[in-house]
């Protein structure tokens, strides 16, 4: 097997190409889309000035939306095009793997890495999601590669590329900036302990990042101050197991089958850590550190800043770093039996991940079909839909184009298909012969005043929101 490692790498790369093919055809046959994707879809179809206002009031930086707006001439009302734009980073990663990673670490590492990014931990779904996570994966991965080039060669080109990809990462999602900041701390440690003469290079790169990010930093501070006032979710200690093995098993439940998968993934983690220790693989050890340090710092920072707590999708970039680190150390195995064990681990985890991904896709398709059936049933001129949140409006209004729409919120998020009216009684009075539905986002404090004051009958539960028929 050792002599045939290049052939194995080609086989893994070939499966990655097949996976890419299925990514392209999946939205044509299995079109699934969740609430945040609808949010993106609504945003990029707004006029740019309106969209900029929305972005400032959001909890994300602007780069991903800017990438989408570049394709406006091609028609961003096309959901398939938006899906394809999230596949582009996988193609870019395949190119980097076939060139840079193959040259540095061999074909087995390059092929194995591409394979794992296609099948592990619901990556397939993330590359088909109209959000910024696949782009963040590419940017953070490139920053990680040039972090290693910096601490290996200390050349100007590596510093420039590290700086560039750090900025791109931080401008794509704040969480990705945490990982890049940790890379800079690792570089600083290396400089202070071994290369003090490189401190001026470090300062130049750091100053460049700060200066070039400062214009958006003002918005970032505003977003934090706005969100800090809300109710924050706690962190459950039971979730630690999920985060330990999320690089392969993304599911967050404790069904017996999932526990078995997670234990296998944990055993694989121990196996990789032992290999890293024995081979003294510094770059791979940095990758493992970055993944778990990002999780720890991310949990703490989110608990005291934005309202929500950790979401697995925030970790897509560091999961990619994990698989590059694992692929590198597996690619350096020279013992036949150890290589067999490593690849068996990978194949078992790949099979488990694909099973979970299939279950996830089927669940999304079922949910979307049920939602579409309900929305079609009320999408007529005898229906009035009242949204009590901006978010609810943004993800649902395009599917209710035949109804009369009201919003109880602010005006800057809206197209011309909604009337803004904060007087719910007036809405009821002005539409005496209509079926009136109040769409409640799942916010207990916001919904309570309507639940206490009006006769509401829940007719559809969309998980994040509910449709309530108002009986007058």
ABEGO torsion letter per residue (X at the ends): XAAAAAAAAAAAAAAAAAAAAAAAAAAAABBBBBAAAAAAAAAAABBAAAAAAAAAABABBAAAAAAAAAAAAAGAABAAAAAAAAAAAAAAAAAAAABAAAAAAEAAAAAAAAAAAAABGGAAAAAABBBAAAAAAAAAAAAAAAAAAAAAAGBAAAAAAAAAAAAAAAAABAAAAAAAAAAAAAAAAAAAAABAAAAAAAAAAAAAAAAAAAAAAAAAAAAAAAAAABBBBBBBAAAAAAAAAAAABABABABAAAAAAAAAAAAAAAAAAAAAAAAGBAAAAAAAAAAAAAAAAAAAAAAABBABBBBAAAAAAAAAAAAAAAAAAAAABABAAAAAAAAAAAAAAAAAAAAAAAAAAAAAAAAAAAAAAAAAAABBAABBBBBABAAAAAAAAAAAAABBBBBABBAAABBAABBBBABAAAAAAABAABBBBBBBBBBAAAAAAAAAABBBBBABBAGABBBBBBBX
